[in-house]
Amino acid sequence: MLVPEVEQTGNVSWTSFATTPEKAERVFRNITSSSASTSNPTYTAYHLSVLWLHHMQSEAKNAGYDWIAPHATHDDVEDEYVFEWWRGERKLTVYITIFNIQIIKVWGSNIDTEMQIVIDPSRRLTLAAWAWLLTGSAL
Amino acid sequence: MSAPNETSEGRSIIGDAEIVLRSIRDQSGEYTFRDGVLRVSITAFNDRDRKPSVDREIIRVIPALAKKSDTDGVLSLIVSDVRSISNVKTNDPKGRPVAEHSVDVTPDPIDGNVSHCLIICRPALHNETVFKKLKEALARLAERGGWRVPPASLS
């Protein structure tokens, strides 16, 4: 099972395909735009996960927010990476496959009123979700 | 005619006050501790059929028997809490609700384990995104219920 090395250091490990933050950002934008990720076999869910984590970490730090290492797991059957963060009653869960990135905000056990799916994890929504996790309020 | 293990009203025979047990694999990512607090991952309730298995404590009697392997831990949930997970809705692509599901714990005895039961939705859940939300709710309830038996690495 490959899980990005985030647990010990809080930093995302780098692989040879993305050796600098700038290159990682370019690759991330490329493979998350339109349907490029579904037609480009060069990148796997693992690559996308590492890049996404780097992207989110950079966004958070640039905006002055702390970074928290996620709890990372991998579903071998679906090749899906799951990252979970908790802060008090708030929780953020991110699912990453080669086909999509899905974010769920959770602040209670009521499925209808205390959970929200973030449909489009654009830069703005990603940072907004992080801000919500840490502070409880949107940007 | 009602299904086996149900009353004539279609109600499961498992009591609301009952405790059900979920086996949690040790050092598998199914749980973690953050700031000293037990956090249950949604992966603890992964199930290909979207019907997570649990055991009835009233029949298992010894919670440790619910473990699937020696190093596993056992978390507990109260049946009424599981049933109270309401508003499980499936929407169409435009966000319009097309089905509303109730959540139940229903007996499912298997060879060697008559306490075995399933957390199910009625009607059956076919939407993976909705199931992810259900797993979030179950993970919260399991955190609240806590360990009946800690996993080996915490013992």
Interface residues (C-beta under 8 A of the other chain):
Chain A: V3 H71 A72 T73 D75 V77 V82 E84 W86 K91 T93 Y95 Q102 I104 V106 G108 S109 N110 I111 D112 T113 M115 I117
Chain B: G29 E30 T32 R34 V37 R39 S41 I42 T43 N46 R48 I85 S86 N87 V88 K89 T129 V130 K132 K133 L134 E136 A137 R140 L141
